[in-house]
Amino acid sequence: MWRTIHVRRLYSTMSTLPALSSKIHPGLLNLPGITPETKSFTETMLKKDQEEHHCYFRSEGLHNHLSHHLLAAYDLGAPLKLMQAIYDDEAKVQQPIQPEASNTAPRAGDITKDNWQKWLGNARAYSAYLQFFSEQIGELGMTKTLEEYVFSPPSNDNKANMLSRVAVEGIFHPFIQIGYGLEFSMDIEVAAGLAQAAVHASHEFLYFPVANFQDAELNLKGRKYQKGRQSKRGPSLLYLLRQIYDSPKLIPSLPYDPDALLSKRTKDYAENGEELESRVEEMIFLATFLAMGTGRANRKPRIDFFLMHLLTSSLFLPSYLNVLPTLQTKRDVFRAYIQAVGYYLVVRGRPRINPELLMSYTDNPSPRIKFSSITSKAQPSALGPNKLNPWLPIIEDVVHAPDSHTLKSLRTLLYAATKFGTLKKGEIIGAYGPDGKETHSGISEVDGTVFIRAAGILMDTMGWVSHGEKAGEWDRSALGWDDAWRNDD
């Protein structure tokens, strides 16, 4: 941690950052409402954030979400005045990009191709890493920089572990930061994400050696599935989840056992690009179940803060697969991501998904107000919640949520609904196991409405704030343990 200092005391070197592209390209949703003024303002504020703010706010480990908040709201069509309010609210808590001078912190320009690994894990080196990776993107371009500094063996040898720093550490925040840059084709966000990854610590037990991926322990090749859609290679993610639940070697303990069999259970995936696309579908369903479907019957829904990040980060898998140039790098990032999912699942106590409970929630959520109060001029036949698209009031409300994670979660659910919302019961990949039985009780009854049901849980839990409700809170009690449910709610 370092003492907060006033912006005017920053080193002047931040003004020398290479002139990378800060132009926003359309995001995955690109909803109507974006204007030329909104686009110009957002680009300017994102550049300002990069030049003035550290990747941590207040103290080390608390991530700067300003750019996440702006881009999520922008993609949902937020108006200009709201974008200004978001920037003002987020900017007031940020730390300056450059801490006070120190012998342990390199200055911008000190980091080169020859010594760039020297300060890995040092939060005080963020501004110098931002300078370095900005220069590399300016020289090599976005994709080649990622190949060189995230996926190459030298970037993962000698404890550099850059793939781990990107895809695993910081509850996916470097992965998300780079993901925004890939989705919106913004060089400055990719540079910021790489710098953020570089200053995160790396825990080797989370790391997949890039050059040494082993065969999966669960190789289902040649085994005949009797029902439903299945992965073309290896176990489905829902079947993998079943294995994690059932494995005695993965019983959660504190401290977490790094030698449990997670790594072998997550290796036999994705032989080709087509298979990777179906894995993204599986991952978004799995993230939805883990974030929104681990509650208990007759209890208020709770959303685990850590597992929520699975939902927000899974949205960026399509952008990684779209931008990364080789099948090997696509496979590497997906495998590392899957291992991170398994890790966070175990340390949160392996909370059980409850598909039946999730599907019991309404598929027509709405603000908790009377619809007759919306307008007195509508014809009687137009009134009533069943005549409305439930996503519209959700989108209209969620852009005002003070916590960026709420917008980010909703964006994933909305994207998923557009891609997979028409799936019928039993059509989810991995609903059935090799024996033809459900991988999880009630999973065969899940259809594409699961995403609007999950969105309703999100809004009811985090608050319909523009309709007068207080903002809610994420759950940090680790819902996999029974003790987390002993309190009243």
Buried (B, 14 or more C-beta within 10 A) or exposed (E): EBEBEEEEEBBEBBEEBBEBBBEBEEBBBBBEBBEEEBBEBBBEBBBBBBBBBBBBBEEBEEBBBBBBBBBBBBBBBBBBEBBEBBBEEBBEBBBBBBBEEEEEBBBBEBBEEEEBBEBBBBBBBBBBBBBBBBBBBBEBEBBEBBBBBBBBEEBBBEEBBBBBBBBBBBBBBBBBBBBBBBBBBBBBBBBBBBBBBBBBBBBEEBBBBBEEBEEBBBEBEEEEBEBBBBBEBBBBBBBBBBBBBEBEEBEBEEEEBEEBBBBEBBBBBBEEEEBBEBBBBBBBBBBBBBBBBBBBEEEEBBBBBBBBBBBBBBBBBBBBBEBBEEBEBBBBBBBBBBBBBBBBBBBBBBBBBBBBBBBEBBBEBBBEEEBEEEEEEEEEEEBEEEEBEBBEBBBBBBBBBBBBBBBBBBBBBBBBBEBBBEBEBBBBBBBBBBEEEBBBEBBBBBBBBBBBBBBBBBBBBBBBBBBEBEEBEBBEBBBBBEEBBEEEE
